[in-house]
Amino acid sequence: MGKPKAKVDGEKCLACSGCISVCPQDAISMCGGRAFVMVDKCISCAICIQTCPVGAISGEVY
Amino acid sequence: MKYDVVVVGSGPAGSVTARFAAETGAKVLILERRVEVGVPVLCGEGISQKIDNWGMLEGKRWIASKMDGAKIYAPDGTMVTLSKEMAGNETGYVVYRDIFDQELARQAAKAGAKLMMKTEATELLVDNEQIKGVKVKQFDEEFEIEADIVVGADGVESKVGQWAGINTVLKPNDLETCAQYTLTNVDYKSDYCEFYIGKKIAPGGYVWIFPKGKGIFNVGIGILASLSESGMALKLLDNFIAGHSELKKGEPIRLLAGAAPVAKPVETVKDNLILVGDAARHVDPITGGGLTTALEGGKIAGETIGRAIEQQMFDEETLSAYETGWKEAFGRKLRRDYLVKEILLDFDDKTLNMLADSLKDYKFKEFSTLSLVKALVLKHPTLLMKLKPLLKVSKESKED
């Protein structure tokens, strides 16, 4: 079992782009007006989870 | 289709850059990935009134209200006031950012710039290691747009800079993560913009209340991402409103989340490429405000691009007139306020209360962060020691 990777709850995301600007791996993009994590690029640093102002990102073990 | 300039993003920095480039006769295209310029609004909507002197916006529809000044509340409630009477009548506006952005886009279009909606830049078009334009996606169609100069006006999350090899990734201590309600039917009379500071209220940031007139207020919060936890910004904002009965009676008509870089500026020029606005980190690190610098920097970028097109020279050296220009205009202010931000972050609530107490009767001459910093140093010469790196900044800029 690997470390939890970031996952965006599309229902909660307000598309502020904060997570994209702090991601050290360029692993997050806007997709259809919501943030979207490219799981392959995510290194489980959790910076985006901590940054999200509305708590739309959580860790999920794949 | 070949253009002289393709601008990625139709925010204030993008539109102003496009306008001033187009006014020199350049063929300019602005790309917007959303379906409406200025929407959704991602901003507190406060701006200094000094923009009146620049003549970039016509009419008054973009103005919601004119502020009478600013009130800063320390953690214990001690109030510091910067009022218009003291500040030579020049304070700030609260604006409707959607109308504001659309007015700037109109000015760009009037100058001859073209706009494309729902068109997202997906990567740079590169040939033989030279930037030749951008690849885009419009609805489900993908195509290429050729241009001699690409302008990254793509905001806090700028990808254009990263594609060109500029490291624009923000450290968590260089980002304010924000949430804001626009509340209506608020039973509160205030024409001041209010700021509330303190570790419990907004760690590494502040809560703002900006009056928009007719009982409508923007009430928002920014906290430093490094001091944040998941969902903390919105929770703290809800707590703040719950603790203020007059705000609590209001009803929300808008909720937004936002992110403001409070970082040192990055490298803004490469061969065939320029970064402007939030993408260039042209944001005051104390306030998180980036509108005036977006306009000022955009104008310099547009004029530089105009000259480059005239000479048909698009190399870094030619375009670096832009970097020299914005550094002269506001580079020192950004560096100074970055240092002040770091100093302020070290202050605990007790120190903030003490500082506010010493400034509560101070007569500020100007509505600016500089006048606030000057006052602090005047009242507390020991602060000079902490501000010592600032003196170095002044010295360097003289040598520049």
Interface residues (C-beta under 8 A of the other chain):
Chain A: L14 A15 C16 S17 G18 I20 S21 V22 C23 P24 D26 S29 M30 G33 I47 I49 Q50 T51 C52 P53 V54 G55 A56 I57 S58
Chain B: R33 R34 P40 L42 G155 V156 E157 S158 K159 Q162 T168 V169 L170 K171 P172 L175 T177 C178 A179 A225 S226 S228 E229 S230 G231 M232 A233 L234 L255 L256 A257 G258 A259 P261
